[in-house]
Structure formats: structure tokens, C-alpha cells
Amino acid sequence: MTLFRLDSSIRLEGSISRAVADTSEAAWRAEHPTGEVIRRDLGVAPLPSDAWATAAFAGWTPVDQQTAAQRDAVALSAQLGDELLAADSYLFGVPLYNWGISQHMKTWIDLVIADPRFGAGSETPLAGRSGLLVIARGGAYGEGTPKFGWDHSTAYLTRVIGEVWGLDLRIVEAELTLADIVPAMSDLKPLAAEFLATAHAAAATHGRTFGEQAAAMASV
Ligand SMILES: Cc1cc2nc3c(=O)[nH]c(=O)nc-3n(C[C@H](O)[C@H](O)[C@H](O)COP(=O)(O)O)c2cc1C
């Protein structure tokens, strides 16, 4: 059993998305003590932001005419594709930044899509596999809140990872994560704590479940 785990928080200390993903990974690990984890940490080691454009056009250039930079970008894109294809369960930790996804996350997605196995014409390359998307948001974005509709990240991620790549994707959301550090949000601390506890519990459940799903698929 192999778990692919991607983190994208730009902080290591106090990261909620990492902590909730840790909970899910621990639940998966309990089910699969000898399982392998493939890690990609975009917060610690961002991908070069110009690699996507280079890889995208390299596809139009005959291999023997490609520059060294094009070959490197294509190799990076293929490596990212390999990492995804080598797994049977998936865990993504993604904070909301500036009402959308970070440039780090977008570069990763664009480079994966530059791999022909994931790009236009490919058919849901991860179909039938299960994954969990852990979202961390400083504020609240639910219906009735002033910023309802301002999260431009979650729908995009679900579209690409769930629909285009075909993962059976579950979502766990931790909201109001800034309540502990922003004085103006201090009244919201109890609600934030409630959201966080719910997120950890759901992450543990999903970690166990997608482990079970992968095991069932492997035994077919
Ligand atoms: C540069 C930056 C931009 C952010 N933009 C938003 C935002 O647009 N909306 C929001 O609700 N929270 C925003 N936040 C707060 C993060 O979403 C929140 O702190 C989240 O918990 C970060 O994930 P982490 O805890 O895994 O690091 C931002 C944080 C940073 C550092």
C-alpha cells in the first residue's frame, strides 16, 4: 500500500493543514504499518515556477532538438506524474491563500498536467483511487458568512484532482484557523476549536477508510 502525501503550507510550525493531514496519515499508517509514503512538500521545497511553461512547449519540440532546460522540465513533470501513479491513496494538505491556491500549488498542478499521462486526452488517470483533501482557512466561508463564495481554491482543486484526474476525493475543512492569533477574532476561538476537532476526527476516519478501500482494490 502506498500513500501519496502532498503538503503546501508555507509554514512548518503551527500549520493546521499539516496537523490534520498528520492525523489522517497516522490512521492510514495504523492500517498499513509496512506501507510506503511518497512525500511532496511544496511549502518546504517549491517547484521552479518557470518549469511549467518550459515543459508545456517542450512537447511541441522534437526530443533531439530540446534544450537542456526543456529536458529538465519534462523530466520534472514526468517525476511528478510517476509519484502520483505509484500510489493507491492520496492526502493533500492545502491552505487558502489570498482567496485562492498558492502559486506553489498551481505550479505543481500545471506541471502534472504537462505530463501527457495527466494532460488533455488522458482519461482520469487516478480513477477508482481514494484521496483526502485537507483544507485550512483562516476565515469562514460558509453560506451566510460575509465571504461566502470567496474561496476560489476548493472548487478548483476538486475539479482537477477529483474530476479531471478521477480520484474519489473527500474533503475535510478546518475554518477560522486565525482565531487563535488575530485579536479581532478572539470571540470565535470556541467555534474554531470545534471546527478543528471535527476536522481531526473526520481526517482519522478518512485515513482509515481510504486505506481499507485501497486494500479492497488490491485484493480484487
Ligand atoms: C499569505 C497568507 C495569505 C492568506 N490568505 C487567506 C485568505 O485569503 N483567506 C483566509 O481565510 N485565510 C488566509 N490566510 C490564512 C490561512 O489560510 C490559515 O492561516 C491557514 O490555517 C494556513 O494553513 P496552515 O495552518 O496549514 O499553515 C492566509 C495566510 C497567509 C500566510
The ligand as a Gaussian input file, in Angstrom:
#p B3LYP/6-31G(d) Opt

LIG

0 1
 C       -0.027000      34.948000       2.891000
 C       -1.286000      34.418000       3.509000
 C       -2.496000      34.630000       2.886000
 C       -3.671000      34.136000       3.452000
 N       -4.848000      34.364000       2.827000
 C       -6.001000      33.918000       3.391000
 C       -7.253000      34.129000       2.753000
 O       -7.357000      34.670000       1.677000
 N       -8.352000      33.683000       3.388000
 C       -8.296000      33.026000       4.591000
 O       -9.341000      32.640000       5.109000
 N       -7.130000      32.796000       5.218000
 C       -5.988000      33.236000       4.631000
 N       -4.799000      33.004000       5.241000
 C       -4.791000      32.231000       6.491000
 C       -4.524000      30.754000       6.224000
 O       -5.462000      30.194000       5.338000
 C       -4.564000      29.997000       7.538000
 O       -3.608000      30.527000       8.433000
 C       -4.338000      28.518000       7.356000
 O       -4.501000      27.886000       8.598000
 C       -2.949000      28.258000       6.790000
 O       -2.693000      26.881000       6.705000
 P       -1.685000      26.205000       7.749000
 O       -2.296000      26.384000       9.113000
 O       -1.618000      24.795000       7.336000
 O       -0.368000      26.905000       7.646000
 C       -3.624000      33.449000       4.675000
 C       -2.386000      33.222000       5.286000
 C       -1.235000      33.679000       4.715000
 C        0.089000      33.412000       5.385000

